[in-house]
């Protein structure tokens, strides 16, 4: 239970820190850059997934369930 409390405290602290960081113009720029990098990463992962799905559907290599 103590670990859950520390986790929640860290989570709330992170949100508070991000809120204060976002108020500063330089901080907002840093957060926007991080957001853009995350979006780029997610787009690449999604594209790789779609390519793999297309490859598997064209060759008939369905994963064993």
mmCIF file as Biopython writes it, N, C-alpha, C and O atoms, coordinates in Angstrom:
data_model
#
loop_
_atom_site.group_PDB
_atom_site.id
_atom_site.type_symbol
_atom_site.label_atom_id
_atom_site.label_alt_id
_atom_site.label_comp_id
_atom_site.label_asym_id
_atom_site.label_entity_id
_atom_site.label_seq_id
_atom_site.pdbx_PDB_ins_code
_atom_site.Cartn_x
_atom_site.Cartn_y
_atom_site.Cartn_z
_atom_site.occupancy
_atom_site.B_iso_or_equiv
_atom_site.auth_seq_id
_atom_site.auth_asym_id
_atom_site.pdbx_PDB_model_num
ATOM 1   N N  . UNK A ? 1  ? 0.823  -1.191  0.000   1.0 0.0 1  A 1 
ATOM 2   C CA . UNK A ? 1  ? 0.000  0.000   0.000   1.0 0.0 1  A 1 
ATOM 3   C C  . UNK A ? 1  ? 0.873  1.264   0.000   1.0 0.0 1  A 1 
ATOM 4   O O  . UNK A ? 1  ? 0.520  2.286   -0.589  1.0 0.0 1  A 1 
ATOM 5   N N  . UNK A ? 2  ? 2.005  1.161   0.669   1.0 0.0 2  A 1 
ATOM 6   C CA . UNK A ? 2  ? 2.916  2.296   0.734   1.0 0.0 2  A 1 
ATOM 7   C C  . UNK A ? 2  ? 3.476  2.623   -0.651  1.0 0.0 2  A 1 
ATOM 8   O O  . UNK A ? 2  ? 3.662  3.789   -0.997  1.0 0.0 2  A 1 
ATOM 9   N N  . UNK A ? 3  ? 3.740  1.585   -1.432  1.0 0.0 3  A 1 
ATOM 10  C CA . UNK A ? 3  ? 4.258  1.791   -2.783  1.0 0.0 3  A 1 
ATOM 11  C C  . UNK A ? 3  ? 3.225  2.479   -3.676  1.0 0.0 3  A 1 
ATOM 12  O O  . UNK A ? 3  ? 3.580  3.314   -4.508  1.0 0.0 3  A 1 
ATOM 13  N N  . UNK A ? 4  ? 1.961  2.132   -3.507  1.0 0.0 4  A 1 
ATOM 14  C CA . UNK A ? 4  ? 0.899  2.760   -4.292  1.0 0.0 4  A 1 
ATOM 15  C C  . UNK A ? 4  ? 0.812  4.240   -3.945  1.0 0.0 4  A 1 
ATOM 16  O O  . UNK A ? 4  ? 0.618  5.080   -4.824  1.0 0.0 4  A 1 
ATOM 17  N N  . UNK A ? 5  ? 0.955  4.555   -2.672  1.0 0.0 5  A 1 
ATOM 18  C CA . UNK A ? 5  ? 0.923  5.953   -2.249  1.0 0.0 5  A 1 
ATOM 19  C C  . UNK A ? 5  ? 2.067  6.740   -2.879  1.0 0.0 5  A 1 
ATOM 20  O O  . UNK A ? 5  ? 1.861  7.852   -3.366  1.0 0.0 5  A 1 
ATOM 21  N N  . UNK A ? 6  ? 3.270  6.172   -2.874  1.0 0.0 6  A 1 
ATOM 22  C CA . UNK A ? 6  ? 4.415  6.848   -3.479  1.0 0.0 6  A 1 
ATOM 23  C C  . UNK A ? 6  ? 4.224  7.022   -4.987  1.0 0.0 6  A 1 
ATOM 24  O O  . UNK A ? 6  ? 4.585  8.054   -5.554  1.0 0.0 6  A 1 
ATOM 25  N N  . UNK A ? 7  ? 3.654  6.004   -5.626  1.0 0.0 7  A 1 
ATOM 26  C CA . UNK A ? 7  ? 3.380  6.089   -7.052  1.0 0.0 7  A 1 
ATOM 27  C C  . UNK A ? 7  ? 2.406  7.216   -7.358  1.0 0.0 7  A 1 
ATOM 28  O O  . UNK A ? 7  ? 2.642  8.020   -8.260  1.0 0.0 7  A 1 
ATOM 29  N N  . UNK A ? 8  ? 1.316  7.276   -6.609  1.0 0.0 8  A 1 
ATOM 30  C CA . UNK A ? 8  ? 0.321  8.325   -6.823  1.0 0.0 8  A 1 
ATOM 31  C C  . UNK A ? 8  ? 0.893  9.704   -6.522  1.0 0.0 8  A 1 
ATOM 32  O O  . UNK A ? 8  ? 0.594  10.672  -7.220  1.0 0.0 8  A 1 
ATOM 33  N N  . UNK A ? 9  ? 1.716  9.791   -5.484  1.0 0.0 9  A 1 
ATOM 34  C CA . UNK A ? 9  ? 2.355  11.057  -5.144  1.0 0.0 9  A 1 
ATOM 35  C C  . UNK A ? 9  ? 3.282  11.511  -6.276  1.0 0.0 9  A 1 
ATOM 36  O O  . UNK A ? 9  ? 3.310  12.696  -6.608  1.0 0.0 9  A 1 
ATOM 37  N N  . UNK A ? 10 ? 4.027  10.601  -6.860  1.0 0.0 10 A 1 
ATOM 38  C CA . UNK A ? 10 ? 4.901  10.918  -7.976  1.0 0.0 10 A 1 
ATOM 39  C C  . UNK A ? 10 ? 4.120  11.315  -9.217  1.0 0.0 10 A 1 
ATOM 40  O O  . UNK A ? 10 ? 4.522  12.224  -9.945  1.0 0.0 10 A 1 
ATOM 41  N N  . UNK A ? 11 ? 3.020  10.646  -9.457  1.0 0.0 11 A 1 
ATOM 42  C CA . UNK A ? 11 ? 2.172  10.957  -10.596 1.0 0.0 11 A 1 
ATOM 43  C C  . UNK A ? 11 ? 1.589  12.366  -10.470 1.0 0.0 11 A 1 
ATOM 44  O O  . UNK A ? 11 ? 1.632  13.148  -11.420 1.0 0.0 11 A 1 
ATOM 45  N N  . UNK A ? 12 ? 1.053  12.679  -9.310  1.0 0.0 12 A 1 
ATOM 46  C CA . UNK A ? 12 ? 0.490  14.011  -9.077  1.0 0.0 12 A 1 
ATOM 47  C C  . UNK A ? 12 ? 1.592  15.064  -9.150  1.0 0.0 12 A 1 
ATOM 48  O O  . UNK A ? 12 ? 1.386  16.136  -9.721  1.0 0.0 12 A 1 
ATOM 49  N N  . UNK A ? 13 ? 2.751  14.771  -8.581  1.0 0.0 13 A 1 
ATOM 50  C CA . UNK A ? 13 ? 3.874  15.708  -8.646  1.0 0.0 13 A 1 
ATOM 51  C C  . UNK A ? 13 ? 4.307  15.978  -10.069 1.0 0.0 13 A 1 
ATOM 52  O O  . UNK A ? 13 ? 4.650  17.111  -10.408 1.0 0.0 13 A 1 
ATOM 53  N N  . UNK A ? 14 ? 4.298  14.964  -10.901 1.0 0.0 14 A 1 
ATOM 54  C CA . UNK A ? 14 ? 4.652  15.135  -12.307 1.0 0.0 14 A 1 
ATOM 55  C C  . UNK A ? 14 ? 3.664  16.025  -13.044 1.0 0.0 14 A 1 
ATOM 56  O O  . UNK A ? 14 ? 4.059  16.864  -13.854 1.0 0.0 14 A 1 
ATOM 57  N N  . UNK A ? 15 ? 2.386  15.843  -12.764 1.0 0.0 15 A 1 
ATOM 58  C CA . UNK A ? 15 ? 1.380  16.690  -13.399 1.0 0.0 15 A 1 
ATOM 59  C C  . UNK A ? 15 ? 1.503  18.140  -12.943 1.0 0.0 15 A 1 
ATOM 60  O O  . UNK A ? 15 ? 1.352  19.062  -13.745 1.0 0.0 15 A 1 
ATOM 61  N N  . UNK A ? 16 ? 1.774  18.338  -11.669 1.0 0.0 16 A 1 
ATOM 62  C CA . UNK A ? 16 ? 1.947  19.698  -11.152 1.0 0.0 16 A 1 
ATOM 63  C C  . UNK A ? 16 ? 3.182  20.343  -11.786 1.0 0.0 16 A 1 
ATOM 64  O O  . UNK A ? 16 ? 3.134  21.503  -12.196 1.0 0.0 16 A 1 
ATOM 65  N N  . UNK A ? 17 ? 4.278  19.602  -11.867 1.0 0.0 17 A 1 
ATOM 66  C CA . UNK A ? 17 ? 5.499  20.135  -12.478 1.0 0.0 17 A 1 
ATOM 67  C C  . UNK A ? 17 ? 5.266  20.477  -13.947 1.0 0.0 17 A 1 
ATOM 68  O O  . UNK A ? 17 ? 5.725  21.518  -14.416 1.0 0.0 17 A 1 
ATOM 69  N N  . UNK A ? 18 ? 4.558  19.613  -14.680 1.0 0.0 18 A 1 
ATOM 70  C CA . UNK A ? 18 ? 4.276  19.876  -16.095 1.0 0.0 18 A 1 
ATOM 71  C C  . UNK A ? 18 ? 3.380  21.101  -16.247 1.0 0.0 18 A 1 
ATOM 72  O O  . UNK A ? 18 ? 3.538  21.874  -17.192 1.0 0.0 18 A 1 
ATOM 73  N N  . UNK A ? 19 ? 2.445  21.278  -15.325 1.0 0.0 19 A 1 
ATOM 74  C CA . UNK A ? 19 ? 1.568  22.446  -15.370 1.0 0.0 19 A 1 
ATOM 75  C C  . UNK A ? 19 ? 2.383  23.733  -15.220 1.0 0.0 19 A 1 
ATOM 76  O O  . UNK A ? 19 ? 2.194  24.683  -15.979 1.0 0.0 19 A 1 
ATOM 77  N N  . UNK A ? 20 ? 3.282  23.760  -14.247 1.0 0.0 20 A 1 
ATOM 78  C CA . UNK A ? 20 ? 4.114  24.947  -14.047 1.0 0.0 20 A 1 
ATOM 79  C C  . UNK A ? 20 ? 5.096  25.141  -15.201 1.0 0.0 20 A 1 
ATOM 80  O O  . UNK A ? 20 ? 5.378  26.272  -15.596 1.0 0.0 20 A 1 
ATOM 81  N N  . UNK A ? 21 ? 5.602  24.063  -15.728 1.0 0.0 21 A 1 
ATOM 82  C CA . UNK A ? 21 ? 6.520  24.146  -16.863 1.0 0.0 21 A 1 
ATOM 83  C C  . UNK A ? 21 ? 5.809  24.698  -18.091 1.0 0.0 21 A 1 
ATOM 84  O O  . UNK A ? 21 ? 6.401  25.445  -18.870 1.0 0.0 21 A 1 
ATOM 85  N N  . UNK A ? 22 ? 4.547  24.335  -18.267 1.0 0.0 22 A 1 
ATOM 86  C CA . UNK A ? 22 ? 3.778  24.780  -19.424 1.0 0.0 22 A 1 
ATOM 87  C C  . UNK A ? 22 ? 3.442  26.266  -19.351 1.0 0.0 22 A 1 
ATOM 88  O O  . UNK A ? 22 ? 3.185  26.887  -20.382 1.0 0.0 22 A 1 
ATOM 89  N N  . UNK A ? 23 ? 3.439  26.846  -18.154 1.0 0.0 23 A 1 
ATOM 90  C CA . UNK A ? 23 ? 3.147  28.278  -18.014 1.0 0.0 23 A 1 
ATOM 91  C C  . UNK A ? 23 ? 4.262  29.147  -18.587 1.0 0.0 23 A 1 
ATOM 92  O O  . UNK A ? 23 ? 3.997  30.240  -19.088 1.0 0.0 23 A 1 
ATOM 93  N N  . UNK A ? 24 ? 5.491  28.678  -18.518 1.0 0.0 24 A 1 
ATOM 94  C CA . UNK A ? 24 ? 6.644  29.417  -19.035 1.0 0.0 24 A 1 
ATOM 95  C C  . UNK A ? 24 ? 6.728  29.191  -20.544 1.0 0.0 24 A 1 
ATOM 96  O O  . UNK A ? 24 ? 6.580  28.058  -21.000 1.0 0.0 24 A 1 
ATOM 97  N N  . UNK A ? 25 ? 6.965  30.249  -21.330 1.0 0.0 25 A 1 
ATOM 98  C CA . UNK A ? 25 ? 7.040  30.055  -22.794 1.0 0.0 25 A 1 
ATOM 99  C C  . UNK A ? 25 ? 8.116  29.056  -23.220 1.0 0.0 25 A 1 
ATOM 100 O O  . UNK A ? 25 ? 7.898  28.269  -24.141 1.0 0.0 25 A 1 
ATOM 101 N N  . UNK A ? 26 ? 9.271  29.081  -22.559 1.0 0.0 26 A 1 
ATOM 102 C CA . UNK A ? 26 ? 10.323 28.112  -22.918 1.0 0.0 26 A 1 
ATOM 103 C C  . UNK A ? 26 ? 9.901  26.708  -22.526 1.0 0.0 26 A 1 
ATOM 104 O O  . UNK A ? 26 ? 10.166 25.749  -23.251 1.0 0.0 26 A 1 
ATOM 105 N N  . UNK A ? 27 ? 9.246  26.585  -21.385 1.0 0.0 27 A 1 
ATOM 106 C CA . UNK A ? 27 ? 8.769  25.278  -20.953 1.0 0.0 27 A 1 
ATOM 107 C C  . UNK A ? 27 ? 7.703  24.731  -21.881 1.0 0.0 27 A 1 
ATOM 108 O O  . UNK A ? 27 ? 7.677  23.537  -22.178 1.0 0.0 27 A 1 
ATOM 109 N N  . UNK A ? 28 ? 6.812  25.622  -22.345 1.0 0.0 28 A 1 
ATOM 110 C CA . UNK A ? 28 ? 5.774  25.201  -23.286 1.0 0.0 28 A 1 
ATOM 111 C C  . UNK A ? 28 ? 6.403  24.708  -24.586 1.0 0.0 28 A 1 
ATOM 112 O O  . UNK A ? 28 ? 5.918  23.761  -25.205 1.0 0.0 28 A 1 
ATOM 113 N N  . UNK A ? 29 ? 7.493  25.368  -24.990 1.0 0.0 29 A 1 
ATOM 114 C CA . UNK A ? 29 ? 8.202  24.941  -26.207 1.0 0.0 29 A 1 
ATOM 115 C C  . UNK A ? 29 ? 8.820  23.557  -26.017 1.0 0.0 29 A 1 
ATOM 116 O O  . UNK A ? 29 ? 8.769  22.722  -26.920 1.0 0.0 29 A 1 
ATOM 117 N N  . UNK A ? 30 ? 9.395  23.319  -24.857 1.0 0.0 30 A 1 
ATOM 118 C CA . UNK A ? 30 ? 9.984  22.007  -24.560 1.0 0.0 30 A 1 
ATOM 119 C C  . UNK A ? 30 ? 8.905  20.935  -24.562 1.0 0.0 30 A 1 
ATOM 120 O O  . UNK A ? 30 ? 9.094  19.866  -25.142 1.0 0.0 30 A 1 
ATOM 121 N N  . UNK A ? 31 ? 7.769  21.211  -23.915 1.0 0.0 31 A 1 
ATOM 122 C CA . UNK A ? 31 ? 6.681  20.229  -23.879 1.0 0.0 31 A 1 
ATOM 123 C C  . UNK A ? 31 ? 6.105  19.992  -25.272 1.0 0.0 31 A 1 
ATOM 124 O O  . UNK A ? 31 ? 5.731  18.865  -25.598 1.0 0.0 31 A 1 
ATOM 125 N N  . UNK A ? 32 ? 6.028  21.027  -26.091 1.0 0.0 32 A 1 
ATOM 126 C CA . UNK A ? 32 ? 5.539  20.865  -27.465 1.0 0.0 32 A 1 
ATOM 127 C C  . UNK A ? 32 ? 6.505  19.991  -28.272 1.0 0.0 32 A 1 
ATOM 128 O O  . UNK A ? 32 ? 6.076  19.175  -29.087 1.0 0.0 32 A 1 
ATOM 129 N N  . UNK A ? 33 ? 7.813  20.168  -28.040 1.0 0.0 33 A 1 
ATOM 130 C CA . UNK A ? 33 ? 8.812  19.348  -28.732 1.0 0.0 33 A 1 
ATOM 131 C C  . UNK A ? 33 ? 8.695  17.883  -28.305 1.0 0.0 33 A 1 
ATOM 132 O O  . UNK A ? 33 ? 8.777  16.978  -29.135 1.0 0.0 33 A 1 
ATOM 133 N N  . UNK A ? 34 ? 8.506  17.663  -27.016 1.0 0.0 34 A 1 
ATOM 134 C CA . UNK A ? 34 ? 8.332  16.291  -26.515 1.0 0.0 34 A 1 
ATOM 135 C C  . UNK A ? 34 ? 7.079  15.672  -27.109 1.0 0.0 34 A 1 
ATOM 136 O O  . UNK A ? 34 ? 7.089  14.509  -27.512 1.0 0.0 34 A 1 
ATOM 137 N N  . UNK A ? 35 ? 6.000  16.443  -27.163 1.0 0.0 35 A 1 
ATOM 138 C CA . UNK A ? 35 ? 4.745  15.955  -27.729 1.0 0.0 35 A 1 
ATOM 139 C C  . UNK A ? 35 ? 4.916  15.601  -29.199 1.0 0.0 35 A 1 
ATOM 140 O O  . UNK A ? 35 ? 4.391  14.585  -29.657 1.0 0.0 35 A 1 
ATOM 141 N N  . UNK A ? 36 ? 5.643  16.425  -29.943 1.0 0.0 36 A 1 
ATOM 142 C CA . UNK A ? 36 ? 5.876  16.143  -31.359 1.0 0.0 36 A 1 
ATOM 143 C C  . UNK A ? 36 ? 6.697  14.869  -31.537 1.0 0.0 36 A 1 
ATOM 144 O O  . UNK A ? 36 ? 6.436  14.078  -32.444 1.0 0.0 36 A 1 
ATOM 145 N N  . UNK A ? 37 ? 7.684  14.674  -30.677 1.0 0.0 37 A 1 
ATOM 146 C CA . UNK A ? 37 ? 8.496  13.453  -30.778 1.0 0.0 37 A 1 
ATOM 147 C C  . UNK A ? 37 ? 7.677  12.216  -30.450 1.0 0.0 37 A 1 
ATOM 148 O O  . UNK A ? 37 ? 7.839  11.178  -31.092 1.0 0.0 37 A 1 
ATOM 149 N N  . UNK A ? 38 ? 6.796  12.314  -29.453 1.0 0.0 38 A 1 
ATOM 150 C CA . UNK A ? 38 ? 5.934  11.184  -29.099 1.0 0.0 38 A 1 
ATOM 151 C C  . UNK A ? 38 ? 4.988  10.875  -30.257 1.0 0.0 38 A 1 
ATOM 152 O O  . UNK A ? 38 ? 4.791  9.709   -30.602 1.0 0.0 38 A 1 
ATOM 153 N N  . UNK A ? 39 ? 4.402  11.910  -30.857 1.0 0.0 39 A 1 
ATOM 154 C CA . UNK A ? 39 ? 3.509  11.699  -31.997 1.0 0.0 39 A 1 
ATOM 155 C C  . UNK A ? 39 ? 4.236  11.031  -33.162 1.0 0.0 39 A 1 
ATOM 156 O O  . UNK A ? 39 ? 3.690  10.138  -33.811 1.0 0.0 39 A 1 
ATOM 157 N N  . UNK A ? 40 ? 5.475  11.467  -33.424 1.0 0.0 40 A 1 
ATOM 158 C CA . UNK A ? 40 ? 6.260  10.864  -34.496 1.0 0.0 40 A 1 
ATOM 159 C C  . UNK A ? 40 ? 6.536  9.388   -34.203 1.0 0.0 40 A 1 
ATOM 160 O O  . UNK A ? 40 ? 6.438  8.544   -35.093 1.0 0.0 40 A 1 
ATOM 161 N N  . UNK A ? 41 ? 6.879  9.086   -32.960 1.0 0.0 41 A 1 
ATOM 162 C CA . UNK A ? 41 ? 7.148  7.707   -32.558 1.0 0.0 41 A 1 
ATOM 163 C C  . UNK A ? 41 ? 5.898  6.839   -32.734 1.0 0.0 41 A 1 
ATOM 164 O O  . UNK A ? 41 ? 5.972  5.735   -33.275 1.0 0.0 41 A 1 
ATOM 165 N N  . UNK A ? 42 ? 4.764  7.340   -32.277 1.0 0.0 42 A 1 
ATOM 166 C CA . UNK A ? 42 ? 3.513  6.586   -32.385 1.0 0.0 42 A 1 
ATOM 167 C C  . UNK A ? 42 ? 3.155  6.369   -33.857 1.0 0.0 42 A 1 
ATOM 168 O O  . UNK A ? 42 ? 2.705  5.287   -34.233 1.0 0.0 42 A 1 
ATOM 169 N N  . UNK A ? 43 ? 3.354  7.392   -34.686 1.0 0.0 43 A 1 
ATOM 170 C CA . UNK A ? 43 ? 3.081  7.241   -36.119 1.0 0.0 43 A 1 
ATOM 171 C C  . UNK A ? 43 ? 3.966  6.169   -36.746 1.0 0.0 43 A 1 
ATOM 172 O O  . UNK A ? 43 ? 3.499  5.371   -37.559 1.0 0.0 43 A 1 
ATOM 173 N N  . UNK A ? 44 ? 5.242  6.148   -36.371 1.0 0.0 44 A 1 
ATOM 174 C CA . UNK A ? 44 ? 6.158  5.138   -36.923 1.0 0.0 44 A 1 
ATOM 175 C C  . UNK A ? 44 ? 5.772  3.733   -36.478 1.0 0.0 44 A 1 
ATOM 176 O O  . UNK A ? 44 ? 5.803  2.797   -37.276 1.0 0.0 44 A 1 
ATOM 177 N N  . UNK A ? 45 ? 5.414  3.583   -35.222 1.0 0.0 45 A 1 
ATOM 178 C CA . UNK A ? 45 ? 5.001  2.266   -34.717 1.0 0.0 45 A 1 
ATOM 179 C C  . UNK A ? 45 ? 3.728  1.817   -35.436 1.0 0.0 45 A 1 
ATOM 180 O O  . UNK A ? 45 ? 3.608  0.656   -35.826 1.0 0.0 45 A 1 
ATOM 181 N N  . UNK A ? 46 ? 2.784  2.735   -35.608 1.0 0.0 46 A 1 
ATOM 182 C CA . UNK A ? 46 ? 1.540  2.404   -36.308 1.0 0.0 46 A 1 
ATOM 183 C C  . UNK A ? 46 ? 1.788  2.001   -37.746 1.0 0.0 46 A 1 
ATOM 184 O O  . UNK A ? 46 ? 1.186  1.050   -38.244 1.0 0.0 46 A 1 
ATOM 185 N N  . UNK A ? 47 ? 2.671  2.721   -38.414 1.0 0.0 47 A 1 
ATOM 186 C CA . UNK A ? 47 ? 2.999  2.391   -39.804 1.0 0.0 47 A 1 
ATOM 187 C C  . UNK A ? 47 ? 3.680  1.025   -39.899 1.0 0.0 47 A 1 
ATOM 188 O O  . UNK A ? 47 ? 3.375  0.235   -40.793 1.0 0.0 47 A 1 
ATOM 189 N N  . UNK A ? 48 ? 4.595  0.755   -38.982 1.0 0.0 48 A 1 
ATOM 190 C CA . UNK A ? 48 ? 5.274  -0.548  -38.982 1.0 0.0 48 A 1 
ATOM 191 C C  . UNK A ? 48 ? 4.267  -1.675  -38.732 1.0 0.0 48 A 1 
ATOM 192 O O  . UNK A ? 48 ? 4.369  -2.747  -39.328 1.0 0.0 48 A 1 
ATOM 193 N N  . UNK A ? 49 ? 3.307  -1.430  -37.861 1.0 0.0 49 A 1 
ATOM 194 C CA . UNK A ? 49 ? 2.279  -2.434  -37.585 1.0 0.0 49 A 1 
ATOM 195 C C  . UNK A ? 49 ? 1.439  -2.688  -38.838 1.0 0.0 49 A 1 
ATOM 196 O O  . UNK A ? 49 ? 1.166  -3.837  -39.185 1.0 0.0 49 A 1 
ATOM 197 N N  . UNK A ? 50 ? 1.035  -1.617  -39.510 1.0 0.0 50 A 1 
ATOM 198 C CA . UNK A ? 50 ? 0.217  -1.783  -40.720 1.0 0.0 50 A 1 
ATOM 199 C C  . UNK A ? 50 ? 0.995  -2.498  -41.819 1.0 0.0 50 A 1 
ATOM 200 O O  . UNK A ? 50 ? 0.425  -3.319  -42.538 1.0 0.0 50 A 1 
ATOM 201 N N  . UNK A ? 51 ? 2.279  -2.205  -41.963 1.0 0.0 51 A 1 
ATOM 202 C CA . UNK A ? 51 ? 3.106  -2.885  -42.963 1.0 0.0 51 A 1 
ATOM 203 C C  . UNK A ? 51 ? 3.212  -4.368  -42.632 1.0 0.0 51 A 1 
ATOM 204 O O  . UNK A ? 51 ? 3.092  -5.214  -43.519 1.0 0.0 51 A 1 
ATOM 205 N N  . UNK A ? 52 ? 3.436  -4.685  -41.368 1.0 0.0 52 A 1 
ATOM 206 C CA . UNK A ? 52 ? 3.547  -6.090  -40.961 1.0 0.0 52 A 1 
ATOM 207 C C  . UNK A ? 52 ? 2.222  -6.824  -41.165 1.0 0.0 52 A 1 
ATOM 208 O O  . UNK A ? 52 ? 2.210  -7.967  -41.622 1.0 0.0 52 A 1 
ATOM 209 N N  . UNK A ? 53 ? 1.122  -6.179  -40.830 1.0 0.0 53 A 1 
ATOM 210 C CA . UNK A ? 53 ? -0.194 -6.798  -41.037 1.0 0.0 53 A 1 
ATOM 211 C C  . UNK A ? 53 ? -0.435 -7.054  -42.524 1.0 0.0 53 A 1 
ATOM 212 O O  . UNK A ? 53 ? -0.949 -8.107  -42.900 1.0 0.0 53 A 1 
ATOM 213 N N  . UNK A ? 54 ? -0.067 -6.101  -43.359 1.0 0.0 54 A 1 
ATOM 214 C CA . UNK A ? 54 ? -0.242 -6.282  -44.803 1.0 0.0 54 A 1 
ATOM 215 C C  . UNK A ? 54 ? 0.637  -7.413  -45.305 1.0 0.0 54 A 1 
ATOM 216 O O  . UNK A ? 54 ? 0.209  -8.203  -46.146 1.0 0.0 54 A 1 
ATOM 217 N N  . UNK A ? 55 ? 1.859  -7.501  -44.801 1.0 0.0 55 A 1 
ATOM 218 C CA . UNK A ? 55 ? 2.765  -8.566  -45.217 1.0 0.0 55 A 1 
ATOM 219 C C  . UNK A ? 55 ? 2.208  -9.926  -44.806 1.0 0.0 55 A 1 
ATOM 220 O O  . UNK A ? 55 ? 2.228  -10.878 -45.588 1.0 0.0 55 A 1 
ATOM 221 N N  . UNK A ? 56 ? 1.714  -10.008 -43.580 1.0 0.0 56 A 1 
ATOM 222 C CA . UNK A ? 56 ? 1.176  -11.292 -43.104 1.0 0.0 56 A 1 
ATOM 223 C C  . UNK A ? 56 ? -0.094 -11.684 -43.841 1.0 0.0 56 A 1 
ATOM 224 O O  . UNK A ? 56 ? -0.298 -12.863 -44.130 1.0 0.0 56 A 1 
ATOM 225 N N  . UNK A ? 57 ? -0.942 -10.727 -44.147 1.0 0.0 57 A 1 
ATOM 226 C CA . UNK A ? 57 ? -2.189 -11.069 -44.848 1.0 0.0 57 A 1 
ATOM 227 C C  . UNK A ? 57 ? -1.920 -11.462 -46.292 1.0 0.0 57 A 1 
ATOM 228 O O  . UNK A ? 57 ? -2.672 -12.249 -46.867 1.0 0.0 57 A 1 
ATOM 229 N N  . UNK A ? 58 ? -0.860 -10.927 -46.886 1.0 0.0 58 A 1 
ATOM 230 C CA . UNK A ? 58 ? -0.562 -11.280 -48.276 1.0 0.0 58 A 1 
ATOM 231 C C  . UNK A ? 58 ? 0.127  -12.638 -48.384 1.0 0.0 58 A 1 
ATOM 232 O O  . UNK A ? 58 ? -0.013 -13.313 -49.404 1.0 0.0 58 A 1 
ATOM 233 N N  . UNK A ? 59 ? 0.872  -13.056 -47.352 1.0 0.0 59 A 1 
ATOM 234 C CA . UNK A ? 59 ? 1.572  -14.331 -47.410 1.0 0.0 59 A 1 
ATOM 235 C C  . UNK A ? 59 ? 0.823  -15.440 -46.684 1.0 0.0 59 A 1 
ATOM 236 O O  . UNK A ? 59 ? 1.172  -16.613 -46.817 1.0 0.0 59 A 1 
ATOM 237 N N  . UNK A ? 60 ? -0.204 -15.079 -45.919 1.0 0.0 60 A 1 
ATOM 238 C CA . UNK A ? 60 ? -0.981 -16.078 -45.202 1.0 0.0 60 A 1 
ATOM 239 C C  . UNK A ? 60 ? -0.318 -16.538 -43.926 1.0 0.0 60 A 1 
ATOM 240 O O  . UNK A ? 60 ? -0.671 -17.594 -43.399 1.0 0.0 60 A 1 
ATOM 241 N N  . UNK A ? 61 ? 0.636  -15.776 -43.410 1.0 0.0 61 A 1 
ATOM 242 C CA . UNK A ? 61 ? 1.319  -16.123 -42.155 1.0 0.0 61 A 1 
ATOM 243 C C  . UNK A ? 61 ? 0.542  -15.585 -40.956 1.0 0.0 61 A 1 
ATOM 244 O O  . UNK A ? 61 ? 0.961  -14.612 -40.328 1.0 0.0 61 A 1 
ATOM 245 N N  . UNK A ? 62 ? -0.562 -16.200 -40.646 1.0 0.0 62 A 1 
ATOM 246 C CA . UNK A ? 62 ? -1.331 -15.761 -39.482 1.0 0.0 62 A 1 
ATOM 247 C C  . UNK A ? 62 ? -0.651 -16.267 -38.228 1.0 0.0 62 A 1 
ATOM 248 O O  . UNK A ? 62 ? -0.220 -17.419 -38.198 1.0 0.0 62 A 1 
ATOM 249 N N  . UNK A ? 63 ? -0.536 -15.451 -37.189 1.0 0.0 63 A 1 
ATOM 250 C CA . UNK A ? 63 ? 0.106  -15.912 -35.958 1.0 0.0 63 A 1 
ATOM 251 C C  . UNK A ? 63 ? -0.733 -17.001 -35.284 1.0 0.0 63 A 1 
ATOM 252 O O  . UNK A ? 63 ? -1.963 -16.962 -35.312 1.0 0.0 63 A 1 
ATOM 253 N N  . UNK A ? 64 ? -0.053 -17.961 -34.687 1.0 0.0 64 A 1 
ATOM 254 C CA . UNK A ? 64 ? -0.752 -19.052 -33.999 1.0 0.0 64 A 1 
ATOM 255 C C  . UNK A ? 64 ? -1.352 -18.535 -32.718 1.0 0.0 64 A 1 
ATOM 256 O O  . UNK A ? 64 ? -0.688 -17.837 -31.952 1.0 0.0 64 A 1 
ATOM 257 N N  . UNK A ? 65 ? -2.609 -18.873 -32.478 1.0 0.0 65 A 1 
ATOM 258 C CA . UNK A ? 65 ? -3.286 -18.383 -31.273 1.0 0.0 65 A 1 
ATOM 259 C C  . UNK A ? 65 ? -3.155 -19.362 -30.143 1.0 0.0 65 A 1 
ATOM 260 O O  . UNK A ? 65 ? -3.664 -19.115 -29.050 1.0 0.0 65 A 1 
#
